[in-house]
Amino acid sequence: MTKYTYTEKKDTRSGFGAGLLEAGKRNPKVVALCADLVGSLKMQDFINAFPERFVQVGIAEANMMGIAAGMTIGGHVPFTGTFANFSTGRVYDQIRQSIAYSDKNVKICASHAGLTLGEDGATHQILEDLGMMKMLPGMTVINPCDYNQTKAATIAIAEHHGPVYLRFGRPVVPIFTPADQVFEIGKAWMVSEGTDVTIIATGHLVWEAIQAGEQLEAMGISAEIINIHTIKPLDEEAILKSVSKTRCVVTAEEHNRLGGLGDSVAQVLIKNLPAPQEYVAVNDSFGESGTPEQLMQKYKLNAPAIVEAAQKAIQRKG
């Protein structure tokens, strides 16, 4: 198995902040809007560099989406910033009608997604956002795994025409992808090749999948690990190529098992290559208050849960 190490941990939201600044330097049409969460979204460096290209909307997320949609008509590339819960659930009608339906070039950037928001609890821990956003026609949905990949993704979506949902998080996590990577929308990243089971992970669960792969290797099990950072459009070719070899799969995500990455993978397999699949995801429930570590353990979104799921998938394929 390919070995990964790290020397530093950072939050993926800081990767977004760094990417936004770089995108602003490259394209004078890039603008940013925020709903009173500049610090949480790490947007201050962009504001310092380009104060005339920033709009503080205040706690008016629906208005922010409408303003962003309007700004695209003048050729701007607006990046909206707030928590994932407020970026989707609170403003879904505005996104559907004003952005997705009319194919506006808005980048919806959402921090504090999933259980790892932690102590703020269930009202803020949205676990349905990937499903909500991937169902919108024409919406690109991206969920990067670390600081470097989030920075690269932010730069890439500025150059992509069309609405995008970019999801990232609050906790510090290992930085294990290259700093100089080129982010390719819709193209999976082969983390490590294997032969016995395919582990397809996204977001914070990619590092957990790597840890699980090492534990499985110690048991004599060869795991192929794939980072699906783009939920939509999904890299079906990479999924089918891997599962045709391993004949079973585990999907791992910090999201409800209903409507997320796992369901997208299941649709691909059922149409092309039926195979045993196990889900590592939140099992149709809301979250609760706690530290990120406590919640990931309680809801079984960690390396031991992936190991257990892999063993079940291998057993099911006979």
C-alpha positions in Angstrom: 0.0 0.0 0.0 1.1 3.5 -0.8 2.2 5.2 2.5 1.1 8.7 3.4 2.5 10.9 6.1 2.0 14.4 7.2 3.9 17.1 9.1 1.1 19.6 9.6 -2.6 19.8 10.2 -4.9 22.6 9.0 -8.6 23.1 8.6 -10.0 22.8 5.0 -11.7 26.2 5.4 -8.3 27.8 5.6 -7.5 26.1 2.3 -10.6 27.8 0.9 -9.4 31.2 2.2 -6.0 30.7 0.6 -7.5 29.5 -2.7 -10.0 32.4 -2.8 -7.1 34.9 -2.5 -5.2 33.2 -5.3 -8.3 33.1 -7.5 -8.8 36.8 -6.9 -5.2 37.5 -7.9 -5.6 35.5 -11.2 -9.0 36.9 -12.2 -10.2 40.5 -11.5 -13.8 39.3 -12.0 -13.7 37.1 -8.9 -15.8 38.7 -6.1 -16.7 37.5 -2.7 -19.9 37.8 -0.6 -20.3 36.7 3.0 -23.2 36.4 5.5 -21.5 37.8 8.6 -19.0 35.0 9.0 -15.8 36.4 7.5 -13.6 34.9 10.2 -15.1 31.5 10.1 -14.8 31.4 6.3 -11.2 32.7 6.3 -12.1 35.4 3.8 -10.1 38.3 5.5 -7.0 38.0 3.3 -9.2 38.4 0.2 -10.9 41.4 1.7 -7.5 43.0 2.6 -6.3 42.5 -0.9 -9.5 43.4 -2.8 -11.8 45.4 -0.5 -13.7 46.8 -3.5 -14.6 43.2 -4.6 -16.2 42.1 -1.3 -19.8 42.5 -0.2 -20.8 41.9 3.4 -24.4 41.0 3.1 -25.0 40.3 6.8 -27.3 37.6 8.2 -29.4 37.5 5.0 -28.3 34.3 3.2 -31.2 34.3 0.8 -30.4 37.8 -0.3 -26.8 36.8 -0.7 -27.7 34.1 -3.2 -29.9 36.5 -5.2 -27.2 39.2 -5.2 -24.6 36.7 -6.4 -26.8 35.5 -9.2 -27.3 39.1 -10.3 -23.6 39.8 -10.3 -22.9 37.1 -12.8 -24.9 39.0 -15.4 -22.2 41.6 -15.4 -19.5 39.0 -15.9 -18.4 38.6 -12.3 -17.5 35.3 -10.7 -19.1 35.5 -7.2 -18.1 33.2 -4.3 -20.6 33.1 -1.5 -19.5 32.1 2.0 -21.4 30.9 5.0 -21.9 27.7 7.0 -23.0 24.7 5.0 -26.4 24.6 6.7 -27.1 28.2 5.8 -25.6 27.7 2.3 -28.1 25.0 1.4 -31.0 24.3 3.7 -31.8 27.9 4.5 -31.6 29.1 0.8 -32.5 26.1 -1.3 -35.3 27.9 -3.1 -33.0 30.8 -4.1 -30.3 28.4 -5.3 -32.8 26.4 -7.3 -34.6 29.3 -8.9 -32.0 32.0 -9.2 -28.8 30.1 -9.7 -29.3 26.5 -10.9 -32.3 26.9 -13.1 -30.7 29.8 -15.0 -27.2 28.3 -14.9 -25.6 31.2 -13.1 -21.8 31.1 -12.6 -22.1 31.3 -8.8 -19.7 29.4 -6.5 -21.5 28.4 -3.3 -18.8 27.8 -0.7 -19.9 26.1 2.5 -17.9 25.7 5.7 -18.6 23.8 8.9 -20.2 20.9 7.1 -21.0 17.5 8.7 -20.6 16.2 12.3 -17.1 17.7 12.7 -18.7 21.1 13.3 -18.8 19.7 16.8 -20.2 21.4 19.8 -22.7 23.6 17.8 -24.9 20.5 17.5 -27.5 19.1 15.2 -29.1 22.4 14.1 -25.8 23.4 12.4 -24.5 20.0 11.5 -26.0 19.6 8.1 -25.8 16.0 6.8 -28.1 16.3 3.8 -26.3 19.0 1.7 -24.5 16.8 -0.8 -27.8 15.1 -1.7 -29.7 18.4 -1.9 -27.1 20.0 -4.2 -26.3 17.0 -6.5 -30.0 16.7 -7.4 -30.0 20.2 -8.9 -29.5 20.0 -12.7 -26.2 21.5 -13.8 -24.8 21.8 -10.3 -21.2 20.7 -9.8 -20.6 19.3 -6.2 -17.1 19.1 -4.7 -16.0 17.9 -1.3 -12.1 18.0 -0.9 -10.1 16.1 1.7 -7.4 18.4 3.1 -6.0 22.0 3.1 -4.1 21.6 -0.2 -6.9 20.0 -2.1 -9.4 22.6 -0.9 -7.1 25.4 -2.0 -6.6 23.8 -5.4 -10.3 23.1 -5.8 -11.2 26.7 -5.0 -8.8 28.0 -7.7 -10.2 25.4 -10.2 -13.9 26.3 -9.7 -13.1 30.0 -10.4 -12.1 28.9 -13.9 -15.1 26.5 -14.3 -18.2 28.1 -15.8 -21.4 27.1 -14.1 -22.8 26.8 -10.6 -20.7 24.9 -8.1 -21.2 23.8 -4.5 -17.9 23.5 -2.6 -18.0 21.8 0.8 -15.3 22.0 3.5 -15.0 21.9 7.2 -13.9 23.4 10.5 -11.5 20.8 12.2 -7.8 20.6 11.6 -6.9 17.5 9.6 -3.7 16.1 8.2 -2.3 17.7 5.0 -1.3 14.7 2.9 -2.0 15.8 -0.7 0.6 17.8 -2.8 0.8 21.5 -2.4 1.4 21.9 -6.2 -1.5 19.7 -7.3 -3.7 20.6 -10.2 -7.3 20.0 -9.3 -9.3 18.3 -12.1 -13.1 18.6 -11.6 -14.8 15.2 -12.0 -11.6 13.2 -11.9 -11.0 10.7 -9.0 -7.6 10.5 -7.3 -6.2 7.0 -6.9 -4.8 7.1 -3.4 -3.5 3.5 -3.3 -4.0 0.5 -5.5 -5.2 -2.8 -4.2 -7.0 -6.0 -5.1 -9.3 -7.2 -2.4 -11.7 -4.3 -1.7 -12.4 -0.9 -3.1 -12.7 1.9 -0.5 -14.2 5.1 -2.0 -14.0 8.1 0.3 -14.7 11.8 0.2 -13.8 14.8 2.4 -12.5 14.1 5.9 -13.1 10.4 5.5 -10.2 10.1 3.0 -7.6 10.2 5.7 -9.6 7.7 7.8 -9.7 5.5 4.7 -5.9 5.6 4.4 -5.6 4.6 8.1 -8.0 1.8 7.5 -6.0 0.6 4.5 -2.9 0.3 6.6 -4.8 -1.7 9.2 -6.3 -3.9 6.6 -2.8 -4.4 5.1 -1.6 -5.7 8.4 -4.4 -8.3 8.3 -3.3 -9.4 4.8 -6.1 -7.5 3.0 -5.2 -5.3 0.0 -7.4 -2.3 -0.2 -7.7 0.0 -3.2 -8.5 3.5 -2.0 -10.0 6.2 -4.2 -10.6 9.8 -3.3 -13.8 11.0 -4.9 -13.5 14.8 -4.3 -16.1 15.5 -7.0 -19.5 14.1 -6.1 -21.0 15.4 -9.3 -20.0 14.8 -12.1 -19.0 11.5 -10.7 -16.0 9.6 -12.1 -17.9 6.5 -13.1 -15.0 5.1 -15.1 -12.6 5.1 -12.1 -15.3 3.4 -9.9 -16.1 0.6 -12.4 -12.4 0.0 -13.2 -11.7 -0.5 -9.5 -14.7 -2.6 -8.6 -14.3 -4.8 -11.7 -11.0 -5.9 -10.1 -11.9 -6.1 -6.4 -15.6 -7.1 -6.8 -16.7 -5.3 -3.6 -16.8 -1.7 -2.3 -17.0 0.4 0.8 -18.1 4.1 0.5 -17.1 6.5 3.3 -18.5 10.0 3.8 -19.4 12.5 6.5 -23.0 12.7 5.4 -26.3 10.9 5.7 -26.2 7.5 4.0 -29.3 8.6 2.1 -28.5 10.7 -0.9 -24.8 11.1 -0.6 -21.7 9.6 -2.3 -22.7 6.0 -1.4 -26.0 6.3 -3.2 -24.3 7.8 -6.3 -21.8 4.9 -6.3 -24.7 2.4 -5.8 -26.5 3.8 -8.9 -23.4 3.3 -11.0 -22.9 -0.3 -9.8 -26.5 -1.4 -10.2 -26.6 -0.2 -13.8 -23.2 -1.6 -14.8 -21.6 -3.9 -12.3 -23.6 -5.2 -9.3 -21.3 -5.8 -6.4 -21.5 -6.0 -2.6 -21.4 -2.5 -1.1 -21.1 -1.3 2.5 -21.8 2.2 3.7 -19.8 4.2 6.2 -22.0 7.2 6.8 -24.5 8.6 9.2 -27.5 6.2 9.4 -30.5 8.4 8.7 -30.2 10.6 11.8 -29.4 14.1 13.0 -26.2 14.8 14.8 -25.6 16.2 18.3 -23.2 18.2 20.4 -19.7 16.9 21.1 -16.1 17.1 20.0 -15.4 16.1 16.4 -13.5 13.1 17.7 -16.3 12.0 20.0 -18.9 12.3 17.2 -16.9 10.5 14.5 -16.4 7.6 16.9 -20.1 7.5 18.0 -21.4 7.7 14.5 -18.8 5.2 13.2 -17.1 7.6 10.7 -13.6 6.5 11.3 -10.9 4.0 10.3 -12.1 1.1 12.5 -15.6 1.5 11.0 -14.1 1.4 7.5 -12.1 -1.7 8.4 -15.2 -3.4 9.7 -17.2 -2.5 6.6 -14.4 -3.7 4.3 -14.4 -7.1 6.1 -18.2 -7.4 5.6 -18.0 -6.5 1.9 -15.3 -9.1 1.3 -17.3 -11.7 3.1 -20.4 -10.9 1.1 -18.6 -11.4 -2.2 -17.8 -14.9 -1.2 
